[in-house]
Every structure is written in structure tokens, then in C-alpha cells.
């Protein structure tokens, strides 16, 4: 991606910072770091950072350790690059103070308490909430192109996997076939660990695939996605294994698809996030099955699989052109199973488009 794209994003962040009286911003969330710099979309593990970006009204700075030096040089001006070692916090403080930085906004959800305590010894720290995410929530044309490609591969996966739902295969085996397909067809990685639930396990919205075998005349729920061109897809399908779905399966599927369509019919710019949820909920409520709908209607997707906005009873804000959200109602009965059907939807200027 052209470096000017990242520079433009940092300029947009600077406008947001100015409006909030922030003289500098420490970006520690991996997806936000990548969005602003093109550097390292992932951290090595949950207790280890690949680096930080600091944005100021003038220059911007990238901090990382020697493992990432060559990668950093590819995307960043070496004059504004700090490679820290064992004295990480002291070295960062010396670097920034030498450039006139003595206070930092920071991301509380992505900064370990250990790092906070060390930085608080050197800087005045101000918490922020979704400052970079408020920029990421609106996708540009290139981001939508990448997400369309990611979703294209997801559709191809489901066309393939339906033919592999053979009685006797385990949930784990199906999950492996999903991952193998994605890898062999160009995906960088899974967007998240694939969910496969057979029979009653389909009532677990985040079922971990196990040794339960596919059975003739039973359901299987598969929720999966891939990362392609750095952006994620997210899609759920529920299949019937056998020639003739049961009456309950057909009825529940009809209810789920009707709830989904009710939401899609009204999704447009200006619609509140909670109203999208309520449209689906009302369909279930009319049929008296709303208690079996145990999660929100959907969420944003992009560099992360789950990002703002949230289409739920607690959802805040309104839909805007350029947002990408999932619409994934489901009904779950632990004694029987569950059905979820998911589309990824792009908010257009006058409505929405299923991706």
C-alpha cells in the first residue's frame, strides 16, 4: 500500500487529537498501529508488543525492537525510528523528550499496566477511547476492494465445504479442511479460529471443534473467515446433513433468515445501530422465540474481525456510508442445536450491499 495512504490517515488523526487537546498520541493496538503506519499488523503474543507509534502535530515516530528493524525500514523514515532494547521505557522516554514530547494520549484497552506504570514515571498520560477506531470505521475504496476479495474467498470456501460434510467426519476434521482450503487459495491466515458445531453443539455460538462426528439427518453450524490482502471476512452458514431437513430445522431457518432480511431491508445511512438489532429481534419476538436469540445482531469487520460499530441492544451511534458490518441473527436451543446465518454488509450512500 502506498505510504501516502498512511500519512493521510495520520493527518486525520492529528485533527482528532487537536480537537481533544492532545499534543501527542501513543498507539499501541496492533491494528491501529498498522492502519497508521503499515507496520506489523500483529503482535507476537498477548503479552508482547511488536512496537508502538507516536503521532505528534509535527513528526511521527515508530518504536520497535531489533527483530523488526528491517521491516520498519521498509515503511518508516529512519530519522524518526527508535529501536529499543532491554531499557525499553527509558530509551523511548529519552527519544521522545529529546523531541519535546512530555505528555501522551494512550489506548487503555491496548496498554499493559506494566507499560502504563513505567510510562507514567516519565510522561503525563491521558486515556482515549476509539480515537483511531473512529477513523477505521469508515472504509475507503481500496479497503472495500480488499474486503470484497476476502469475502469472495469465503463464499468459495462454503461452496466447497458443503460437499465435504460427510457423515462420520469430526468437527475438528471439518475445521482443518476449512483452514487448508483458505491457505491453498491465497489467504494469509484465518480471521479467527473456525467454529464447527454438530447437533446440540450448534447451540454454542462459539463452539470449539471437537471429536463429535457429523451425523446423517443432523445440522452442522460453521462460522469462519479468512484474512486476505490484510482484511478479514466473517461468515456463518448452518447446513443439514442428509436429504430431508427436519420440520424444526426448516422452520428455525426460515425464522432466522426472516429476521436477517428484516434488518437488511432497513439498513442504511442514518439508521441507529440499535434499530438494526431491534428489527431482527422483533421478528423473533412475534414468533415467541426471542429468548433463543442470545447475542447481538452484528459487528464491524475490517483489520480486526470484531470492531465498531456494534449492532446490539447496547449499540451506540448511527450507520454511515463506508461502514462494513455483519448481520448474523441466530436461534439456539441447547437440547436441540442452533441456526445462525450471516452476511457481511457494506453501507452505501443510500442503503446497503451484501458483500
Secondary structure, 3 states (H helix, E strand, C coil): CCHHHHHHHHHHHHHHHHHCCCCEEEECCHHHHHHHHCCCCCCCECCECCCEEEEECCCEEEEEEHHHHHHHHHHCCHHHEEEECCCHHHHHHHHHHCCCCCEEEEEHHHCCHHHHHHHHCCCEEEEECCCCHHHHCCCCHHHHHHHHHHHHHHHHHHHHHHCCCCCCCEHHHHHHHHHHHHHHCCCCEECCCCEEEEHHHHHCCCCECCCCECCCCEEEEEEECEEECCEECCEEEEEEECCCCCHHHHHHHHHHHHHHHHHHHHCCCCCEHHHHHHHHHHHHHHCCCHHHCCCCCEEECCCCCCEEEEECCCCCCECCCCCEEEECCEEEECCCEEEECCEEEEECCCCEEEC
